[in-house]
Each structure stands twice: as structure tokens, then as C-alpha cells.
Amino acid sequence: MKDAKMLVLLQNEIGQIVGRWLTRSENNFETRELLEHVKSACPVETDSNMCVIISDNANAVRSLVNEVFGSAVSVRQDPFHVVQRFTEKVKDKGTKIRMAKQLHEALYTVDEHLRVPSEMAARVQEAVVSVSPKDLNCSDRD
């Protein structure tokens, strides 16, 4: 499909791709159709079994996911875009590169596995506070 706009991958708990779809647009109608199609593949939420949707724009899809799945599925930002959202506000290129590296190390272990959330949060906070407010290209409100 030459005019594909979005790739949706469905992975199981060990990372195997169990489904994939290309859509022609990023509109809610097509996305809802895909989510409804995979809804049965997502088990009922328990303490040890949780479905998570990872998106490059989590805020944009969160309400749609909640409409389809309810509270059984959680929506998270993908790690690449987490780093990008922080570093895009940094003025100096060297500081931006250093911060991107610190954030990558905050999110991933040496063997490239995601860290546990509590450790990740502490490390991200350390990386963020290491940047001086004068090095940021944003308003006080941001």
C-alpha cells in the first residue's frame, strides 16, 4: 500500500508480533475499527496481566482507546518520542545530545531492556534537573 499513513503492530507479552495492519489515514474511524478487531486478543486485566498500547502520540489516542477498551488498557508514549519531547526544548546542541543520552540511559538498561518504572522515573528526573532553565527554549508556562 503506497499511501499508508499508520502501521499498527499487535505484540504478545514476549514481544512476538501477532498482528499487523496498515491504514490509509490516522482518523479515528479506521483506528477504532482496528482496535475493535484486536479487542478480543487483549485478555481481561488482572494484576499480572495488563494490556498496554504504545503510541507516538499517546494523548491523541488515549480517549479513543478508553472508549473501545475501557480501563482494561493503558496508553503510554513510546520511548523515542519521550526523549524527543524533552530534548526539543533545549537550545544548545551539545546539551541536547547529552540530555538525549541521559534520558536513553534512564529508560533502558545496558542490555537495552526497559527499566522498571520507579527506577526510570528517578533517572528521568535526574536528567531533567541537570539542564539549566537558561538552556531551555520555552516560556515559563511550559
N, C-alpha and C positions, 0 to 999 in steps of 0.2 A: 504494500500500500504506500504509494508515493506521498500522499497528503496526510499521513498520520501525524497527530499532534501530541498524543499521550500514550505511553506504554504502561500497562498495569501488570504487575507480576504478583502472583499469589505463591507464598512460600510456606512450607510447614515449619514446625518447631526446630528442625535441624538445618534449615536453610535451603532445602531442595525446592526447586521451582515446580509447583504442581498445577499451575495455570498461568496463561499469559494472554493478553488482549491488546490490540491496537485500536485506538479510537480516532475518529476524524476531527474531533474537537475536544475542548475541555469543558463543554457545557454540562450542566447538572443532569440533563435528561439522559445522555449517554453514560455518564458516570454512575447515576442511580441504577441504570439497567445492569451495569457490570457488578455493582455492589449487591444488588438483589440476586444476581446469578451466583455469586460466591457466598452468600449469606449462609447457606446450608453447610458449607465447608468449615465454618467457624463454630467450634464447639461452645456449649454453654459455659459461661465464665465460672471458674472455680478459683480457689486460692492458688492452685498450682498450674492452672491452665488459662491463659489470658490471650485474647487476640489483640493485636496492635496493627494499626495502619500507619505506615511511614510515608510522609509526603514531602515534596519540596516546598509546598505552601500549606502547612498544616492548618493555619487559621482559615483558609479559603474552603477547605473540605470538611472541617470539623462538624459544622451544623448538618451537612448532608449525611455524613457518617452516622451522627446521632439519630437522625430521622429514620435511617434504614436499620441500624443495629441496636439503637437504644444505648444503654450504658454497658452493654456486653463488649464493646470495642473501644479502645482508646486510640487517640490520634497523636502522633509525635512528628516533630520536624526531623528530616534526615540530617545526619551529622555534617555533611558537606555544607548545607545551607545554614546550619547553626553557626559554623565558623565564619561563613561569608557574611551573615548578618552582623556579627560583632566587628569584623575587620573592615567592612565597607565604610565605617565611620571614622577610621584612623587616617590622619593626614599624611604622615611620613611613611614612605615606602618601607624603609628598614624596620620601623616599629610595627608596621602592618605584617610584615613577613615573620618577625619574631613572635607577635601575638598569635598568628595563624599556627605556627609551630607549637606554641604553648597550649593552644586550645586543642590541637590534634592530640598532643600527649595527654591532655586532660580527659579526652574522650576515649582514647584507645590505650590498651596495654602494649608492651613491647612487641608481642606477637599478633598485634592488630585485632584483638578482641575488644569489644566494648567493655568499659569498666562498669562496676556496679554503680547504680545511680547516686548513692551517698558520696562515694569517693569522687565520682565525676563532678558532682555539684561543688564540692570543696575545691577541686583543682581548677574548675572553670572560674570560680570566684577569685582565686589567686591570680589567674592570668588576667582577668579583667581589671583588678585593682592595681596591677603592675603598670598599667598605662595611665599616664598623667592626663587629667582633664584638658590641659592645654594642647595635647596631641590629638584631640578629637575634633572632628569637623561636623559638629551638630549643635543644636541650641540647648540651653539649659533644660528645656522641657523634655528633650529626647533623652 
